[in-house]
Amino acid sequence: MILGKCPYCNGKVIAIKTTAHGKKVNLYTCENAKKEYDESESFVFTADSTCTFRVYSNVFLKWNKRSFSKYEMKKLLEEDQVIVRLHGRRGTSEYFKYVITDKEYGISILWDEEVSKKEEEEFLISS
Ligand SMILES: [Zn+2]
């Protein structure tokens, strides 16, 4: 499934079903960013990879967001920025943050920027 254009090389970003630490996850990857196990069992970019854009759907697990969905990834590629709902410990308080693509990490949270109440409401209506 093609989700959009890579922000770094204009290649196609595709969704692939895979497993990470025994859990089923989606991998959103630029078609030019392929990884493989080398002879020392390290997971490295292939010699023909020209891009590094790869994001796993469980990227925000640490902030109690179980999955960054295909829909969210598609929106991020279209709009360069997307709002995500994160949760505090034990799933108590929820809060909203902007997320942007990141050349090194694939995706990153803008911790210093506040999402306005108006945008929170729009998010809740559309989700
Ligand atoms: Zn790319």
Backbone and ligand atoms as CSV (ligand in chain L), in Angstrom:
chain,resi,resn,atom,element,x,y,z
A,1,MET,N,N,0.837,-1.202,0.000
A,1,MET,CA,C,0.000,0.000,0.000
A,1,MET,C,C,0.876,1.258,0.000
A,2,ILE,N,N,0.632,2.133,-0.970
A,2,ILE,CA,C,1.409,3.374,-1.064
A,2,ILE,C,C,0.725,4.456,-0.228
A,3,LEU,N,N,1.509,5.098,0.646
A,3,LEU,CA,C,0.939,6.097,1.544
A,3,LEU,C,C,1.209,7.523,1.089
A,4,GLY,N,N,2.250,7.694,0.295
A,4,GLY,CA,C,2.573,9.044,-0.160
A,4,GLY,C,C,4.004,9.128,-0.625
A,5,LYS,N,N,4.455,10.377,-0.738
A,5,LYS,CA,C,5.816,10.613,-1.220
A,5,LYS,C,C,6.770,10.847,-0.062
A,6,CYS,N,N,7.959,10.302,-0.177
A,6,CYS,CA,C,8.987,10.493,0.837
A,6,CYS,C,C,9.383,11.969,0.880
A,7,PRO,N,N,9.440,12.550,2.090
A,7,PRO,CA,C,9.795,13.968,2.196
A,7,PRO,C,C,11.257,14.245,1.866
A,8,TYR,N,N,12.064,13.222,1.784
A,8,TYR,CA,C,13.500,13.429,1.587
A,8,TYR,C,C,13.989,13.091,0.188
A,9,CYS,N,N,13.370,12.128,-0.490
A,9,CYS,CA,C,13.873,11.753,-1.811
A,9,CYS,C,C,12.767,11.636,-2.854
A,10,ASN,N,N,11.515,11.933,-2.470
A,10,ASN,CA,C,10.388,11.830,-3.398
A,10,ASN,C,C,10.057,10.402,-3.835
A,11,GLY,N,N,10.703,9.425,-3.208
A,11,GLY,CA,C,10.345,8.034,-3.480
A,11,GLY,C,C,8.977,7.727,-2.890
A,12,LYS,N,N,8.466,6.549,-3.158
A,12,LYS,CA,C,7.170,6.164,-2.596
A,12,LYS,C,C,7.352,5.672,-1.161
A,13,VAL,N,N,6.436,6.075,-0.292
A,13,VAL,CA,C,6.426,5.520,1.067
A,13,VAL,C,C,5.353,4.444,1.093
A,14,ILE,N,N,5.740,3.254,1.496
A,14,ILE,CA,C,4.817,2.124,1.498
A,14,ILE,C,C,4.651,1.563,2.907
A,15,ALA,N,N,3.527,0.893,3.129
A,15,ALA,CA,C,3.268,0.233,4.416
A,15,ALA,C,C,3.487,-1.262,4.246
A,16,ILE,N,N,4.253,-1.838,5.139
A,16,ILE,CA,C,4.547,-3.268,5.103
A,16,ILE,C,C,4.203,-3.861,6.465
A,17,LYS,N,N,3.547,-5.015,6.459
A,17,LYS,CA,C,3.281,-5.710,7.729
A,17,LYS,C,C,4.538,-6.484,8.118
A,18,THR,N,N,4.937,-6.322,9.364
A,18,THR,CA,C,6.145,-7.016,9.804
A,18,THR,C,C,6.039,-7.316,11.297
A,19,THR,N,N,7.083,-7.845,11.895
A,19,THR,CA,C,7.073,-8.051,13.339
A,19,THR,C,C,8.298,-7.376,13.948
A,20,ALA,N,N,8.116,-6.839,15.142
A,20,ALA,CA,C,9.224,-6.238,15.884
A,20,ALA,C,C,9.120,-6.747,17.312
A,21,HIS,N,N,10.154,-7.383,17.800
A,21,HIS,CA,C,10.160,-7.986,19.134
A,21,HIS,C,C,8.949,-8.894,19.323
A,22,GLY,N,N,8.626,-9.662,18.290
A,22,GLY,CA,C,7.541,-10.620,18.378
A,22,GLY,C,C,6.141,-10.051,18.248
A,23,LYS,N,N,6.035,-8.730,18.073
A,23,LYS,CA,C,4.721,-8.101,17.939
A,23,LYS,C,C,4.469,-7.712,16.488
A,24,LYS,N,N,3.217,-7.884,16.062
A,24,LYS,CA,C,2.865,-7.470,14.699
A,24,LYS,C,C,2.787,-5.949,14.625
A,25,VAL,N,N,3.518,-5.371,13.698
A,25,VAL,CA,C,3.488,-3.916,13.516
A,25,VAL,C,C,3.481,-3.601,12.018
A,26,ASN,N,N,3.145,-2.359,11.718
A,26,ASN,CA,C,3.321,-1.879,10.356
A,26,ASN,C,C,4.644,-1.131,10.284
A,27,LEU,N,N,5.316,-1.297,9.159
A,27,LEU,CA,C,6.513,-0.509,8.900
A,27,LEU,C,C,6.188,0.411,7.733
A,28,TYR,N,N,6.399,1.714,7.962
A,28,TYR,CA,C,6.218,2.675,6.883
A,28,TYR,C,C,7.611,3.013,6.387
A,29,THR,N,N,7.889,2.683,5.149
A,29,THR,CA,C,9.250,2.870,4.678
A,29,THR,C,C,9.316,3.456,3.280
A,30,CYS,N,N,10.284,4.318,3.080
A,30,CYS,CA,C,10.579,4.826,1.744
A,30,CYS,C,C,11.089,3.635,0.928
A,31,GLU,N,N,10.677,3.560,-0.338
A,31,GLU,CA,C,11.112,2.432,-1.174
A,31,GLU,C,C,12.638,2.417,-1.367
A,32,ASN,N,N,13.284,3.537,-1.082
A,32,ASN,CA,C,14.741,3.618,-1.244
A,32,ASN,C,C,15.507,3.426,0.063
A,33,ALA,N,N,14.781,3.028,1.109
A,33,ALA,CA,C,15.420,2.809,2.414
A,33,ALA,C,C,15.201,1.360,2.832
A,34,LYS,N,N,16.055,0.484,2.367
A,34,LYS,CA,C,15.900,-0.940,2.674
A,34,LYS,C,C,16.958,-1.382,3.684
A,35,LYS,N,N,16.541,-2.272,4.556
A,35,LYS,CA,C,17.488,-2.791,5.547
A,35,LYS,C,C,17.590,-4.295,5.442
A,36,GLU,N,N,18.722,-4.805,5.840
A,36,GLU,CA,C,18.938,-6.252,5.831
A,36,GLU,C,C,19.923,-6.600,6.951
A,37,TYR,N,N,19.994,-7.893,7.255
A,37,TYR,CA,C,20.972,-8.338,8.237
A,37,TYR,C,C,22.283,-8.586,7.524
A,38,ASP,N,N,23.349,-7.997,8.030
A,38,ASP,CA,C,24.658,-8.252,7.421
A,38,ASP,C,C,25.277,-9.503,8.038
A,39,GLU,N,N,26.493,-9.809,7.676
A,39,GLU,CA,C,27.101,-11.075,8.114
A,39,GLU,C,C,27.318,-11.115,9.634
A,40,SER,N,N,27.373,-9.944,10.292
A,40,SER,CA,C,27.496,-9.950,11.752
A,40,SER,C,C,26.132,-9.807,12.448
A,41,GLU,N,N,25.048,-10.074,11.685
A,41,GLU,CA,C,23.685,-10.047,12.231
A,41,GLU,C,C,23.226,-8.659,12.657
A,42,SER,N,N,23.887,-7.614,12.169
A,42,SER,CA,C,23.416,-6.259,12.425
A,42,SER,C,C,22.402,-5.896,11.344
A,43,PHE,N,N,21.377,-5.157,11.748
A,43,PHE,CA,C,20.317,-4.749,10.832
A,43,PHE,C,C,20.723,-3.412,10.216
A,44,VAL,N,N,21.174,-3.449,8.988
A,44,VAL,CA,C,21.776,-2.244,8.376
A,44,VAL,C,C,21.109,-1.914,7.039
A,45,PHE,N,N,21.303,-0.681,6.595
A,45,PHE,CA,C,20.789,-0.289,5.284
A,45,PHE,C,C,21.544,-1.044,4.196
A,46,THR,N,N,20.814,-1.454,3.172
A,46,THR,CA,C,21.450,-2.166,2.066
A,46,THR,C,C,22.346,-1.207,1.288
A,47,ALA,N,N,23.288,-1.757,0.551
A,47,ALA,CA,C,24.237,-0.933,-0.200
A,47,ALA,C,C,23.533,-0.056,-1.233
A,48,ASP,N,N,22.388,-0.523,-1.752
A,48,ASP,CA,C,21.689,0.276,-2.765
A,48,ASP,C,C,20.653,1.236,-2.177
A,49,SER,N,N,20.580,1.343,-0.857
A,49,SER,CA,C,19.656,2.300,-0.247
A,49,SER,C,C,20.188,3.717,-0.410
A,50,THR,N,N,19.289,4.615,-0.815
A,50,THR,CA,C,19.713,6.010,-0.979
A,50,THR,C,C,18.970,6.918,-0.017
A,51,CYS,N,N,18.143,6.331,0.857
A,51,CYS,CA,C,17.323,7.116,1.774
A,51,CYS,C,C,17.289,6.388,3.112
A,52,THR,N,N,16.854,7.087,4.172
A,52,THR,CA,C,16.813,6.465,5.501
A,52,THR,C,C,15.440,6.558,6.154
A,53,PHE,N,N,14.429,6.987,5.404
A,53,PHE,CA,C,13.122,7.235,6.020
A,53,PHE,C,C,12.359,5.947,6.298
A,54,ARG,N,N,12.295,5.557,7.551
A,54,ARG,CA,C,11.588,4.346,7.996
A,54,ARG,C,C,10.965,4.605,9.357
A,55,VAL,N,N,9.701,4.243,9.505
A,55,VAL,CA,C,8.996,4.456,10.771
A,55,VAL,C,C,8.171,3.211,11.099
A,56,TYR,N,N,8.279,2.728,12.323
A,56,TYR,CA,C,7.431,1.618,12.766
A,56,TYR,C,C,6.172,2.178,13.423
A,57,SER,N,N,5.066,1.458,13.261
A,57,SER,CA,C,3.791,1.965,13.784
A,57,SER,C,C,3.763,2.037,15.312
A,58,ASN,N,N,4.674,1.324,15.977
A,58,ASN,CA,C,4.699,1.381,17.452
A,58,ASN,C,C,5.703,2.421,17.969
A,59,VAL,N,N,6.034,3.368,17.115
A,59,VAL,CA,C,7.056,4.374,17.436
A,59,VAL,C,C,6.746,5.182,18.710
A,60,PHE,N,N,5.453,5.335,19.040
A,60,PHE,CA,C,5.080,6.144,20.209
A,60,PHE,C,C,4.599,5.304,21.403
A,61,LEU,N,N,4.983,4.061,21.414
A,61,LEU,CA,C,4.585,3.140,22.477
A,61,LEU,C,C,4.967,3.671,23.865
A,62,LYS,N,N,6.137,4.283,23.927
A,62,LYS,CA,C,6.643,4.865,25.166
A,62,LYS,C,C,5.676,5.897,25.753
A,63,TRP,N,N,4.903,6.533,24.883
A,63,TRP,CA,C,3.936,7.528,25.345
A,63,TRP,C,C,2.516,6.968,25.268
A,64,ASN,N,N,2.434,5.647,25.378
A,64,ASN,CA,C,1.152,4.945,25.449
A,64,ASN,C,C,0.238,5.162,24.252
A,65,LYS,N,N,0.834,5.416,23.118
A,65,LYS,CA,C,0.052,5.386,21.871
A,65,LYS,C,C,0.441,4.095,21.174
A,66,ARG,N,N,-0.506,3.161,21.118
A,66,ARG,CA,C,-0.179,1.830,20.657
A,66,ARG,C,C,0.252,1.778,19.194
A,67,SER,N,N,-0.416,2.576,18.386
A,67,SER,CA,C,-0.106,2.479,16.964
A,67,SER,C,C,-0.231,3.827,16.264
A,68,PHE,N,N,0.778,4.150,15.469
A,68,PHE,CA,C,0.699,5.293,14.565
A,68,PHE,C,C,0.145,4.709,13.262
A,69,SER,N,N,-1.085,5.084,12.926
A,69,SER,CA,C,-1.800,4.375,11.857
A,69,SER,C,C,-1.363,4.779,10.457
A,70,LYS,N,N,-1.771,3.959,9.492
A,70,LYS,CA,C,-1.500,4.271,8.084
A,70,LYS,C,C,-2.123,5.605,7.719
A,71,TYR,N,N,-3.324,5.828,8.233
A,71,TYR,CA,C,-4.036,7.071,7.970
A,71,TYR,C,C,-3.225,8.270,8.490
A,72,GLU,N,N,-2.671,8.119,9.703
A,72,GLU,CA,C,-1.887,9.211,10.281
A,72,GLU,C,C,-0.609,9.458,9.479
A,73,MET,N,N,0.019,8.363,9.013
A,73,MET,CA,C,1.222,8.504,8.225
A,73,MET,C,C,0.931,9.200,6.896
A,74,LYS,N,N,-0.188,8.816,6.299
A,74,LYS,CA,C,-0.606,9.414,5.027
A,74,LYS,C,C,-0.797,10.921,5.200
A,75,LYS,N,N,-1.464,11.265,6.285
A,75,LYS,CA,C,-1.738,12.669,6.570
A,75,LYS,C,C,-0.435,13.438,6.826
A,76,LEU,N,N,0.467,12.805,7.540
A,76,LEU,CA,C,1.759,13.429,7.835
A,76,LEU,C,C,2.525,13.732,6.538
A,77,LEU,N,N,2.489,12.803,5.609
A,77,LEU,CA,C,3.199,12.995,4.342
A,77,LEU,C,C,2.539,14.080,3.492
A,78,GLU,N,N,1.225,14.189,3.630
A,78,GLU,CA,C,0.499,15.205,2.862
A,78,GLU,C,C,0.673,16.590,3.454
A,79,GLU,N,N,0.645,16.668,4.789
A,79,GLU,CA,C,0.569,17.979,5.445
A,79,GLU,C,C,1.837,18.357,6.216
A,80,ASP,N,N,2.858,17.526,6.170
A,80,ASP,CA,C,4.154,17.762,6.833
A,80,ASP,C,C,4.092,17.739,8.352
A,81,GLN,N,N,2.882,17.733,8.903
A,81,GLN,CA,C,2.717,17.786,10.355
A,81,GLN,C,C,1.384,17.159,10.689
A,82,VAL,N,N,1.344,16.448,11.802
A,82,VAL,CA,C,0.083,15.833,12.186
A,82,VAL,C,C,-0.022,15.864,13.710
A,83,ILE,N,N,-1.258,15.913,14.215
A,83,ILE,CA,C,-1.455,15.916,15.672
A,83,ILE,C,C,-1.656,14.478,16.139
A,84,VAL,N,N,-0.990,14.112,17.237
A,84,VAL,CA,C,-1.216,12.789,17.807
A,84,VAL,C,C,-1.706,12.935,19.243
A,85,ARG,N,N,-2.458,11.936,19.690
A,85,ARG,CA,C,-2.941,11.910,21.060
A,85,ARG,C,C,-2.058,10.958,21.851
A,86,LEU,N,N,-1.409,11.466,22.879
A,86,LEU,CA,C,-0.531,10.648,23.713
A,86,LEU,C,C,-1.141,10.540,25.106
A,87,HIS,N,N,-0.665,9.581,25.862
A,87,HIS,CA,C,-1.244,9.354,27.187
A,87,HIS,C,C,-0.156,9.314,28.249
A,88,GLY,N,N,-0.514,9.759,29.425
A,88,GLY,CA,C,0.390,9.672,30.564
A,88,GLY,C,C,0.442,8.243,31.070
A,89,ARG,N,N,1.157,8.021,32.146
A,89,ARG,CA,C,1.273,6.679,32.709
A,89,ARG,C,C,-0.059,6.096,33.113
A,90,ARG,N,N,-0.183,4.788,32.969
A,90,ARG,CA,C,-1.406,4.030,33.251
A,90,ARG,C,C,-2.593,4.546,32.444
A,91,GLY,N,N,-2.287,5.160,31.315
A,91,GLY,CA,C,-3.358,5.599,30.419
A,91,GLY,C,C,-4.266,6.664,31.004
A,92,THR,N,N,-3.776,7.392,31.991
A,92,THR,CA,C,-4.615,8.412,32.627
A,92,THR,C,C,-4.763,9.653,31.753
A,93,SER,N,N,-3.991,10.686,32.055
A,93,SER,CA,C,-4.169,11.944,31.342
A,93,SER,C,C,-3.723,11.826,29.886
A,94,GLU,N,N,-4.518,12.394,28.996
A,94,GLU,CA,C,-4.120,12.395,27.598
A,94,GLU,C,C,-3.731,13.812,27.200
A,95,TYR,N,N,-2.870,13.903,26.219
A,95,TYR,CA,C,-2.473,15.221,25.730
A,95,TYR,C,C,-2.145,15.122,24.253
A,96,PHE,N,N,-2.045,16.273,23.619
A,96,PHE,CA,C,-1.878,16.320,22.176
A,96,PHE,C,C,-0.560,16.983,21.812
A,97,LYS,N,N,0.079,16.443,20.787
A,97,LYS,CA,C,1.347,17.018,20.333
A,97,LYS,C,C,1.412,16.969,18.813
A,98,TYR,N,N,2.212,17.883,18.265
A,98,TYR,CA,C,2.471,17.818,16.830
A,98,TYR,C,C,3.609,16.838,16.578
A,99,VAL,N,N,3.526,16.191,15.429
A,99,VAL,CA,C,4.560,15.263,15.010
A,99,VAL,C,C,5.015,15.672,13.614
A,100,ILE,N,N,6.311,15.638,13.386
A,100,ILE,CA,C,6.851,15.960,12.063
A,100,ILE,C,C,7.788,14.836,11.602
A,101,THR,N,N,8.090,14.814,10.321
A,101,THR,CA,C,9.059,13.830,9.835
A,101,THR,C,C,10.448,14.279,10.256
A,102,ASP,N,N,11.322,13.316,10.423
A,102,ASP,CA,C,12.664,13.595,10.892
A,102,ASP,C,C,13.631,12.726,10.084
A,103,LYS,N,N,14.591,13.382,9.478
A,103,LYS,CA,C,15.480,12.652,8.575
A,103,LYS,C,C,16.231,11.534,9.283
A,104,GLU,N,N,16.639,11.792,10.515
A,104,GLU,CA,C,17.426,10.801,11.238
A,104,GLU,C,C,16.566,9.738,11.914
A,105,TYR,N,N,15.462,10.186,12.552
A,105,TYR,CA,C,14.649,9.257,13.347
A,105,TYR,C,C,13.346,8.833,12.667
A,106,GLY,N,N,13.105,9.345,11.465
A,106,GLY,CA,C,11.875,9.002,10.770
A,106,GLY,C,C,10.733,9.928,11.136
A,107,ILE,N,N,10.581,10.123,12.464
A,107,ILE,CA,C,9.466,10.918,12.953
A,107,ILE,C,C,9.864,11.479,14.309
A,108,SER,N,N,9.394,12.699,14.632
A,108,SER,CA,C,9.671,13.183,15.974
A,108,SER,C,C,8.562,14.082,16.494
A,109,ILE,N,N,8.457,14.123,17.814
A,109,ILE,CA,C,7.418,14.893,18.497
A,109,ILE,C,C,7.941,16.299,18.781
A,110,LEU,N,N,7.124,17.303,18.493
A,110,LEU,CA,C,7.506,18.684,18.822
A,110,LEU,C,C,7.077,18.969,20.263
A,111,TRP,N,N,7.978,18.709,21.204
A,111,TRP,CA,C,7.624,18.836,22.624
A,111,TRP,C,C,7.366,20.271,23.043
A,112,ASP,N,N,8.049,21.217,22.394
A,112,ASP,CA,C,7.953,22.618,22.835
A,112,ASP,C,C,6.745,23.366,22.291
A,113,GLU,N,N,6.036,22.733,21.357
A,113,GLU,CA,C,4.899,23.450,20.780
A,113,GLU,C,C,3.588,22.949,21.330
A,114,GLU,N,N,2.748,23.880,21.737
A,114,GLU,CA,C,1.448,23.513,22.280
A,114,GLU,C,C,0.427,23.426,21.151
A,115,VAL,N,N,-0.427,22.422,21.225
A,115,VAL,CA,C,-1.544,22.319,20.295
A,115,VAL,C,C,-2.684,23.140,20.885
A,116,SER,N,N,-3.251,24.046,20.110
A,116,SER,CA,C,-4.305,24.913,20.634
A,116,SER,C,C,-5.581,24.118,20.911
A,117,LYS,N,N,-6.412,24.648,21.810
A,117,LYS,CA,C,-7.691,24.003,22.165
A,117,LYS,C,C,-8.545,23.787,20.919
A,118,LYS,N,N,-8.517,24.777,20.039
A,118,LYS,CA,C,-9.312,24.713,18.810
A,118,LYS,C,C,-8.872,23.516,17.958
A,119,GLU,N,N,-7.572,23.348,17.831
A,119,GLU,CA,C,-7.057,22.232,17.032
A,119,GLU,C,C,-7.318,20.885,17.702
A,120,GLU,N,N,-7.285,20.874,19.035
A,120,GLU,CA,C,-7.624,19.645,19.768
A,120,GLU,C,C,-9.046,19.228,19.468
A,121,GLU,N,N,-9.942,20.234,19.479
A,121,GLU,CA,C,-11.348,19.941,19.208
A,121,GLU,C,C,-11.533,19.429,17.793
A,122,GLU,N,N,-10.850,20.068,16.841
A,122,GLU,CA,C,-10.947,19.627,15.442
A,122,GLU,C,C,-10.431,18.195,15.295
A,123,PHE,N,N,-9.345,17.908,16.034
A,123,PHE,CA,C,-8.780,16.562,16.008
A,123,PHE,C,C,-9.805,15.545,16.505
A,124,LEU,N,N,-10.448,15.874,17.624
A,124,LEU,CA,C,-11.406,14.947,18.233
A,124,LEU,C,C,-12.628,14.724,17.349
A,125,ILE,N,N,-13.024,15.772,16.651
A,125,ILE,CA,C,-14.171,15.633,15.742
A,125,ILE,C,C,-13.815,14.740,14.565
A,126,SER,N,N,-12.603,14.920,14.046
A,126,SER,CA,C,-12.225,14.169,12.839
A,126,SER,C,C,-11.751,12.750,13.119
A,127,SER,N,N,-11.516,12.422,14.400
A,127,SER,CA,C,-10.995,11.066,14.661
A,127,SER,C,C,-12.063,10.147,15.232
L,1,ZN,ZN,ZN,13.118,8.501,0.660
